[in-house]
Amino acid sequence: MNAHFRGFARGLRFIAATIVVVCFAYMTIAVLAQVFGRYLFNYSISWTEETARFAQIWVVFLGAGIAMRRGWHVAVDALPSMLPLGPARAVSVLLAVGCIGFLGIVVFGSLPLIELGWMFERSPVLQVPMWTIYLCIPLGAFYFAFEIVLSVVDRWNRPYGSPASAERPEPEPEPEEERA
């Protein structure tokens, strides 16, 4: 990858991580304010629940891309890890194309929801236009797809760890027991 693209990727990752951290911190503070308000002062702060829920939605959709970058998603790769490099690359690309296709369906399905939120819907308490909340769906899907592509590129020479054709290290001999 060239330097400009790496800078773009680094910047995009920084923006996504910043949004997730800010939303998670806000969500924590809002929930604590709701708990303290309700149980210490016998007063419910109505907007904290709504805004915490919206922050959580943004955390989930952008956090999925961050989890992809760090390899935290569940993967069943027992069979592909035994493949030689060529077929392992093909499986990796095929899985990435399938995932990106699914994310494309998610984006396409979110467009009517965003349009509905643009034209009619507002949040119940704060009257925030709902398109601002629904926008996390396509943005999160695009970011997730971006991280999938980068994952395939970064792991091109080792799609599933060490391929079966690579030399495997010899197991270490078991230590001999000392005899008295």
C-alpha positions as CSV (number, residue, x, y, z in Angstrom):
1,M,0.0,0.0,0.0
2,N,1.3,3.5,-0.7
3,A,1.8,6.2,1.9
4,H,-1.3,8.2,0.9
5,F,-3.6,5.2,1.3
6,R,-2.0,4.3,4.6
7,G,-2.5,7.8,5.9
8,F,-6.1,7.7,4.8
9,A,-6.6,4.3,6.5
10,R,-4.9,5.6,9.6
11,G,-7.1,8.7,9.6
12,L,-10.3,6.7,9.1
13,R,-9.4,4.3,11.8
14,F,-8.7,7.2,14.2
15,I,-12.1,8.8,13.4
16,A,-13.9,5.6,13.9
17,A,-12.1,4.8,17.2
18,T,-12.7,8.4,18.4
19,I,-16.4,8.2,17.7
20,V,-16.7,4.8,19.5
21,V,-14.7,6.0,22.5
22,V,-16.7,9.3,22.8
23,C,-20.1,7.5,22.4
24,F,-19.1,4.8,24.9
25,A,-18.0,7.3,27.4
26,Y,-21.1,9.4,26.9
27,M,-23.3,6.2,27.2
28,T,-21.6,5.3,30.5
29,I,-22.1,8.8,31.9
30,A,-25.7,9.0,30.7
31,V,-26.6,5.6,32.3
32,L,-24.9,6.5,35.6
33,A,-26.8,9.9,35.6
34,Q,-30.0,8.0,35.1
35,V,-29.3,5.5,37.8
36,F,-28.2,8.2,40.3
37,G,-31.1,10.5,39.4
38,R,-33.6,7.7,39.8
39,Y,-32.4,6.0,42.9
40,L,-30.7,8.8,44.9
41,F,-32.9,11.8,44.0
42,N,-36.1,9.9,43.0
43,Y,-36.1,11.8,39.7
44,S,-35.9,10.3,36.3
45,I,-33.9,12.1,33.6
46,S,-35.9,11.1,30.5
47,W,-33.4,12.1,27.8
48,T,-30.5,10.1,29.2
49,E,-32.0,6.7,28.3
50,E,-32.8,7.8,24.8
51,T,-29.4,9.3,24.1
52,A,-27.5,6.4,25.7
53,R,-29.4,4.0,23.4
54,F,-28.4,6.1,20.4
55,A,-24.8,6.2,21.5
56,Q,-24.9,2.4,21.9
57,I,-26.2,1.9,18.4
58,W,-23.3,4.0,17.0
59,V,-20.8,2.0,19.1
60,V,-22.1,-1.3,17.8
61,F,-22.1,-0.4,14.1
62,L,-18.7,1.3,14.1
63,G,-17.2,-1.1,16.7
64,A,-17.8,-4.0,14.3
65,G,-15.2,-2.5,11.9
66,I,-12.8,-2.0,14.8
67,A,-13.3,-5.6,15.8
68,M,-12.6,-6.7,12.2
69,R,-9.4,-4.8,12.2
70,R,-8.2,-6.5,15.4
71,G,-9.4,-10.0,14.4
72,W,-11.9,-10.2,17.2
73,H,-14.8,-11.7,15.1
74,V,-15.5,-15.3,15.4
75,A,-14.0,-17.4,12.6
76,V,-14.1,-21.1,11.8
77,D,-10.8,-21.6,10.0
78,A,-9.8,-25.1,10.8
79,L,-10.2,-26.4,7.2
80,P,-8.9,-23.3,5.4
81,S,-5.8,-23.2,7.6
82,M,-4.8,-26.6,6.2
83,L,-5.0,-25.4,2.6
84,P,-1.9,-24.5,0.6
85,L,-1.4,-20.8,0.0
86,G,-3.2,-20.4,-3.3
87,P,-6.5,-22.1,-2.3
88,A,-6.3,-20.3,1.1
89,R,-6.1,-17.0,-0.7
90,A,-9.0,-17.9,-2.9
91,V,-11.1,-18.9,0.1
92,S,-10.1,-15.7,1.9
93,V,-11.2,-13.6,-1.1
94,L,-14.4,-15.6,-1.6
95,L,-15.3,-15.1,2.1
96,A,-14.5,-11.3,1.9
97,V,-16.7,-11.0,-1.2
98,G,-19.6,-12.7,0.5
99,C,-19.2,-10.5,3.6
100,I,-19.0,-7.4,1.5
101,G,-22.1,-8.5,-0.5
102,F,-24.0,-8.9,2.8
103,L,-22.9,-5.5,3.9
104,G,-24.1,-4.1,0.6
105,I,-27.5,-5.5,1.3
106,V,-27.4,-3.9,4.7
107,V,-26.6,-0.5,3.1
108,F,-29.2,-0.9,0.5
109,G,-31.8,-1.8,3.2
110,S,-30.9,1.1,5.3
111,L,-31.6,3.7,2.6
112,P,-35.4,3.6,3.0
113,L,-35.0,3.8,6.8
114,I,-32.8,6.9,6.5
115,E,-35.3,8.5,4.0
116,L,-38.1,7.8,6.5
117,G,-36.1,9.3,9.3
118,W,-35.3,12.3,7.1
119,M,-38.9,13.0,6.2
120,F,-41.0,12.0,9.1
121,E,-39.4,10.4,12.2
122,R,-38.1,12.2,15.2
123,S,-37.0,10.7,18.5
124,P,-39.7,10.6,21.2
125,V,-38.0,12.7,23.9
126,L,-35.5,15.1,22.3
127,Q,-37.2,15.3,18.8
128,V,-33.9,14.6,17.1
129,P,-34.3,13.6,13.4
130,M,-34.0,9.9,13.3
131,W,-31.9,9.9,10.1
132,T,-29.0,11.0,12.2
133,I,-29.3,7.8,14.2
134,Y,-30.0,5.6,11.2
135,L,-27.0,7.0,9.4
136,C,-24.7,4.7,11.5
137,I,-26.0,1.7,9.6
138,P,-24.5,2.5,6.2
139,L,-21.4,4.2,7.7
140,G,-20.7,1.3,9.9
141,A,-21.2,-1.1,7.0
142,F,-18.9,0.8,4.7
143,Y,-16.2,1.0,7.5
144,F,-16.6,-2.8,8.1
145,A,-16.2,-3.5,4.4
146,F,-13.1,-1.2,4.3
147,E,-11.6,-3.2,7.1
148,I,-12.4,-6.5,5.4
149,V,-10.6,-5.4,2.3
150,L,-7.6,-4.3,4.4
151,S,-7.6,-7.6,6.2
152,V,-7.4,-9.6,3.0
153,V,-4.6,-7.3,1.7
154,D,-2.7,-7.4,5.0
155,R,-3.0,-11.2,5.3
156,W,-2.4,-12.0,1.7
157,N,0.7,-14.1,2.4
158,R,-0.8,-15.8,5.5
159,P,-4.6,-15.8,5.0
160,Y,-5.3,-18.2,7.9
161,G,-2.2,-18.1,10.0
162,S,0.5,-20.6,8.7
163,P,-0.6,-22.5,5.7
164,A,-0.2,-26.3,5.8
165,S,2.5,-26.1,3.1
166,A,4.6,-23.9,5.3
167,E,7.2,-25.5,7.5
168,R,5.9,-26.1,11.0
169,P,8.2,-25.8,14.0
170,E,9.1,-29.0,15.6
171,P,7.4,-29.7,18.9
172,E,9.7,-29.1,21.9
173,P,10.8,-32.3,23.6
174,E,9.3,-33.0,26.9
175,P,11.8,-32.6,29.8
176,E,13.1,-35.7,31.3
177,E,12.0,-36.4,34.9
178,E,14.8,-36.2,37.4
179,R,15.5,-39.4,39.1
180,A,16.4,-39.5,42.7
